[in-house]
Amino acid sequence: HIQNKNIIGIFGDYDVDGATSTAILARYFNHINQPFEFLIPDRIKDGYGPSKKGFDVLISKGSKLIISADCGTSSFDAILHAKNKNIETIVLDHHQADIKLPEATAIVNPNRIDDESKLSYLCAAGVCFMFLVSLNSNLRNKNWFKLNYINEPDILNYLDLVCLGTICDVAPVIGLNRAIIKQGLKVFGKRKNVGLKTLYDNSNIKEQPKTYHLGYLIGPKINAGGRVGKSTFGAELLISDDQENVDFLAKELDYFNEERKKIEFELI
């Protein structure tokens, strides 16, 4: 699909893990000039996971392949619907799988019953990162970057997003996750992602990023879009390099997060 420049659709979940997973894939595709569309469902209107309606939106925008990020392992109907329309699907997920799996082109999930990777503790952002490690290696081996005059992406630069998804999904800090968090905090500190940098500054954090800052200050703002606001805003913020657009999204997410706090306080 990349070699043919087919549009790739990304269907992500509405929490922080889903937003970071979507952003990791989108930023990689942006770097290699790969056309894509993405969709984050509305928590209330659409519910969790891929749906026929959601997939049809991506198909209507020209997607020939749909990647579901942080969801899809149990989405039998939506994936069969896409297959019947000759649209391929790849599932990048970490949720527990049953013995029977949907008829996707590929299901990359360390919690598949037949998986032998011993990486069952990864969140979806971690799975998406490992997927890009493999994809990047394959493109390099095909000499694709040189043939298309594209500088090979340094995917380690996405570890700030992987780190954020790992912390906010409360994944265990063991094995590969420990390395992801340690290195991800360093990348976060370099302030390369415009959206993360803006959220960090708006939170009046004056020190180098720690897990606390990501888990309790940054993550909830991204999550708030999916809870009480616009579900796409979190992923949009993490993908965009346009400072004006990011400033607007960050302001909205701040507002949504304050609304969430008020609702929770009233419930208590």
C-alpha positions in Angstrom: 0.0 0.0 0.0 2.9 2.4 0.7 4.6 1.5 -2.5 1.4 2.3 -4.4 0.7 5.5 -2.4 -2.7 4.1 -1.4 -4.5 6.1 1.3 -4.2 4.4 4.7 -7.0 4.9 7.2 -6.2 4.9 11.0 -9.0 4.1 13.4 -7.9 4.9 16.9 -9.4 4.7 20.4 -10.5 7.8 22.3 -8.2 7.4 25.3 -4.6 8.5 25.7 -3.2 5.2 24.5 -5.4 5.4 21.4 -4.5 9.0 20.8 -0.8 8.4 21.1 -1.0 5.2 19.0 -2.8 7.2 16.2 -0.3 10.0 16.5 2.7 7.7 16.2 1.4 6.2 13.0 0.3 9.5 11.6 3.6 11.3 12.3 5.5 8.4 10.7 3.2 8.5 7.6 3.6 12.3 7.4 7.4 11.9 7.5 7.4 9.5 4.6 4.8 11.5 2.6 2.3 8.6 2.9 -1.3 9.8 2.4 -3.6 8.9 5.3 -6.9 9.7 7.1 -7.7 9.1 10.7 -10.8 8.8 12.8 -11.4 8.7 16.5 -14.9 7.6 17.4 -17.1 9.6 19.8 -17.3 7.8 23.2 -21.0 8.5 23.6 -22.4 8.4 20.1 -20.2 5.7 18.6 -19.1 3.6 21.5 -15.8 1.6 21.8 -14.0 0.1 18.8 -14.4 -0.1 15.1 -17.8 0.0 13.6 -19.2 -0.4 10.1 -20.2 3.3 10.2 -16.7 4.4 11.3 -14.9 2.2 8.7 -17.3 3.5 6.0 -16.2 7.1 6.8 -12.5 6.1 6.2 -13.5 4.1 3.1 -15.4 7.1 1.8 -12.2 9.2 2.1 -10.4 6.7 -0.2 -8.7 4.4 2.3 -7.6 1.1 0.8 -6.2 -0.2 4.0 -7.5 0.5 7.6 -5.3 0.2 10.6 -7.1 -0.1 13.9 -5.0 1.2 16.8 -5.7 0.2 20.5 -8.9 -1.6 19.4 -10.1 -4.1 16.8 -9.2 -7.5 18.3 -12.9 -8.3 18.8 -14.3 -6.3 15.9 -15.7 -9.1 13.8 -18.5 -7.3 12.1 -16.6 -4.1 11.2 -13.6 -6.0 9.8 -15.8 -8.4 7.8 -17.7 -5.4 6.5 -14.4 -3.9 5.3 -13.3 -7.2 3.8 -16.6 -7.5 1.8 -15.7 -4.1 0.3 -12.2 -5.3 -0.6 -10.6 -3.2 2.1 -7.7 -4.7 4.0 -7.4 -4.3 7.7 -4.5 -4.5 10.2 -5.2 -4.6 13.9 -2.6 -3.1 16.3 -3.9 -3.8 19.7 -3.1 -5.2 23.2 -6.4 -6.2 24.6 -7.1 -9.8 25.5 -8.0 -12.0 22.4 -10.3 -15.0 22.1 -9.4 -18.1 20.3 -11.4 -17.0 17.3 -10.1 -13.8 15.6 -11.6 -11.4 13.1 -10.8 -12.0 9.4 -8.3 -9.1 9.3 -5.2 -9.2 7.0 -3.1 -9.1 10.2 -3.7 -8.9 13.9 -0.6 -7.7 15.8 -1.4 -8.2 19.4 1.0 -9.6 22.1 -2.1 -10.8 24.0 -3.1 -13.2 21.3 -3.4 -16.7 22.6 -0.8 -17.9 20.1 1.7 -15.0 20.6 5.2 -16.0 21.7 6.8 -12.5 21.9 6.5 -12.3 25.8 5.5 -8.7 25.4 2.0 -9.0 26.7 2.6 -6.0 29.0 2.9 -3.5 26.2 0.2 -0.9 25.7 -1.1 -0.2 22.2 1.4 2.7 21.7 4.1 0.2 22.4 2.6 -2.3 19.9 2.4 0.5 17.3 6.0 1.4 18.0 7.2 -2.2 17.5 5.1 -2.3 14.3 7.0 0.8 13.0 10.3 -0.8 13.9 9.4 -3.7 11.6 7.9 -1.5 8.9 10.8 0.8 8.9 13.3 -2.1 8.6 11.3 -3.6 5.7 11.3 -0.3 3.8 15.0 0.1 4.4 15.8 -3.4 3.2 13.8 -2.7 0.0 15.9 0.5 -0.5 12.6 2.4 -0.5 13.8 5.5 1.2 16.7 6.1 -1.3 14.5 5.2 -4.3 11.9 7.8 -3.1 14.4 10.4 -2.0 13.1 10.4 1.6 15.2 10.6 4.7 14.6 7.6 6.8 12.7 8.6 10.0 14.4 8.3 13.3 11.5 6.4 15.0 13.2 6.9 18.4 11.8 10.4 18.2 8.4 9.0 18.8 9.3 7.5 22.2 7.8 10.6 23.9 4.4 9.5 22.6 5.0 5.8 23.4 6.1 6.8 26.9 3.0 8.9 27.4 0.7 6.1 26.2 2.5 3.6 28.4 2.2 5.7 31.6 -1.4 6.7 31.0 -2.5 3.2 30.3 -0.9 2.2 33.6 1.2 -0.5 31.9 3.7 -2.3 34.2 7.1 -0.7 34.3 9.0 -3.9 33.4 11.2 -5.1 30.5 10.8 -3.1 27.3 8.3 -0.7 29.0 11.0 0.4 31.5 13.3 1.3 28.6 10.5 3.1 26.7 9.7 5.3 29.7 13.3 6.1 30.5 14.2 7.0 26.9 10.8 8.5 26.3 11.2 11.0 29.1 14.5 12.1 27.5 12.8 12.7 24.2 9.9 14.5 25.9 12.5 16.8 27.5 13.9 17.7 24.0 10.4 19.3 23.3 10.3 18.2 19.7 6.5 17.5 19.6 4.8 20.8 19.4 1.6 19.6 21.0 3.3 18.0 24.0 5.5 21.1 24.4 2.5 23.4 24.4 0.5 21.3 26.9 3.6 21.1 29.1 4.1 24.9 29.1 0.4 25.5 29.7 0.6 23.3 32.7 3.2 25.6 34.2 5.7 22.8 34.8 9.2 24.3 35.3 11.2 21.1 35.6 12.3 18.2 33.5 9.4 15.8 32.7 8.7 13.0 35.2 6.2 10.2 35.1 4.0 12.2 37.5 3.7 15.1 35.0 2.7 12.8 32.1 0.3 10.7 34.2 -1.4 13.3 36.2 -1.1 16.6 34.3 -0.6 16.0 30.6 -2.5 12.7 30.1 -5.8 13.9 31.7 -5.9 16.8 29.3 -5.6 14.6 26.2 -8.1 12.2 27.7 -10.6 15.0 28.4 -11.3 15.4 24.7 -12.7 11.9 24.5 -14.6 12.2 27.8 -16.4 15.6 27.7 -15.3 17.3 24.4 -14.2 16.5 20.9 -12.7 13.0 20.7 -10.3 13.9 17.9 -8.7 16.8 19.6 -6.1 14.8 21.6 -4.8 13.0 18.5 -4.9 16.1 16.4 -2.8 18.0 19.0 -0.2 15.2 19.0 0.0 15.1 15.2 0.0 18.8 14.3 3.2 20.9 13.9 1.2 24.1 13.3 1.6 26.2 16.4 -1.5 28.2 15.9 -3.6 25.1 15.5 -1.9 23.5 18.5 -2.5 26.6 20.7 -6.3 26.3 19.9 -6.4 22.6 20.6 -4.4 22.9 23.8 -6.7 25.7 25.1 -9.8 23.6 24.3 -8.4 20.5 26.0 -7.6 22.6 29.1 -11.2 23.7 29.1 -12.5 20.2 28.6 -10.3 18.9 31.5 -11.6 21.6 33.9 -15.2 20.5 32.9 -14.3 16.9 33.7 -13.0 17.9 37.1 -16.2 19.8 37.9 -18.3 16.8 36.9 -16.2 14.4 39.0 -16.3 16.9 42.0 -20.1 17.1 41.7 -20.4 13.3 41.6 -18.3 13.0 44.8 
